[in-house]
Amino acid sequence: MHADVVVAGHTCLDVRPALDGPLDLEPGRLIRVGETVFAAGGAVANTGIALHRLGVPVRLVAKIGPDPFGDVVREALGAHGLGGDLLVAPSEATSYSIVIDPPGVDRSFLHYPGANDTFSADDVSDAAVAGARILHFGYPPLMQRMVAAGGAELELLLARARENGLVTSLDMCRVERGPVDWRAVLERVLPNVDIFCPSIDDLPFANDEPSTFAGELLAMGAAAVAIKLGERGLYLRTSGRVGDLCRKLGLDEAAWGDCEVSSPCFAVERVAGTTGAGDCTIAGLLAALLRGDDPAEVATAATAVGACCVEAPDGASGIPPWAEVEARVRSGWATCA
C-alpha cells in the first residue's frame, strides 16, 4: 500500500474512564466512574488516524505484544484500514495508558511503556518507508532504547531517513526530570530533523517565550520548529536550512526561508477531551505541507485540525476529511484570540 507519510514510534492502548470531576484519590476509597472508552493511543495511532481521516495515505510502524491489549490496538487501527505494519514482539507486553481526564482540568496519565521500550531504528525498515515522502516519529521520551546512549538509535533512524530522501518530523511528549540529558540528545539529533514539533512544556529547559525557545532549537540544527502552545495555538519558525525541506516537498523556498508565523486556537462549543490534540495538530501540519501550503496556511491547518480533535473524547475520531475542515475555516470559524 502506498503511503505519503510513515508514522513511527510510540503507541499504546488508551483506557479512558468517564469522570464527573477531579479525582480525590485516598487509600481505601472507592471512586465511581462512568463508562470506559478503549482506544488506540500514542503518537502513532493519534497522528496516523488523523492523517488517514484527512485523506493522506499513511503507514504505521509501532510495536505491540501478543496480548489482549495488543488485539484491541490492532482492531482499533484495523477499523481504519491501518495497523497492518504493526510489529508483534513475542515476549513483550503492549503499552497502555490510563487517561485521567476530568472536565475542566488538564489530563494526566498512568502509563506502562511495554514494548515501546525495546523499539529500535531497525524496526523501521527500508521497505516500510519505501515510496514515502515524510517520516514522522513520535514520543521518544517514552521509548527507552531510542534515547539510550545519548539518543544514538534516534539519530541513526532520522539520519538514515534523510539519506533516503525523506523529510523527517519529530514530536516529543512531556519529559520528566531524570538521567537523560535532553539538551545533549537534541543537539545530536536535531541536525537530522526537518520539522521539530514539541509542546511548549515538553522539555525541562523550555522557555515560555516561543520565539526564544524556537531560536534555541533552530540553533541546535532543526530546519523548522512548530511549537504547540496549548490554548495559545501554534508558533512556526524556520531557519536557513529549510531549503532541503522545500525541495523535497516542492514548497516555495522564498516563502519558507527564515519565516515566523503564529496561529491562534479555533473556538469550539464544547471540549469533549484533549487527548491526542497535539498529535492531531501535527497531522494537520503535515497534511498541509504535502499540499504545498505556505507557512501561514500550514499553521492555520494545524490549529484547525487540533480544534476538531477536542470535539471528541478520544485521540482522533473527531477529525473529518480535510474538505470539511477547510470549509469551516473559510466560513469564518472564530478563533480564541
VENCOR-V188700 format. One record per run of one state. SS is the DSSP state (a for helix, b for strand, c for the rest). FROM is the first residue (numbers start at 1). LEN is the number of residues. If there is no record, write none. Layout:
ss = {SS,SS}
from = {FROM,FROM}
len = {LEN,LEN}
This chain:
ss = {c,b,c,b,c,b,a,c,b,c,b,c,a,c,b,c,b,c,b,c,a,c,a,c,a,c,b,c,a,c,a,c,b,c,a,c,b,c,b,c,a,c,b,c,a,c,b,c,a,c,a,c,b,c,b,c,a,c,a,c,a,c,b,c}
from = {1,5,10,12,18,36,42,55,58,62,63,66,68,79,87,90,96,101,108,113,114,119,121,124,126,130,134,139,140,143,144,164,167,172,182,193,195,198,199,200,210,220,224,229,230,233,234,239,240,250,253,257,260,264,266,267,277,292,295,310,322,331,335,336}
len = {4,5,2,6,18,6,13,3,4,1,3,2,11,8,3,6,5,7,5,1,5,2,3,2,4,4,5,1,3,1,20,3,5,10,11,2,3,1,1,10,10,4,5,1,3,1,5,1,10,3,4,3,4,2,1,10,15,3,15,12,9,4,1,2}
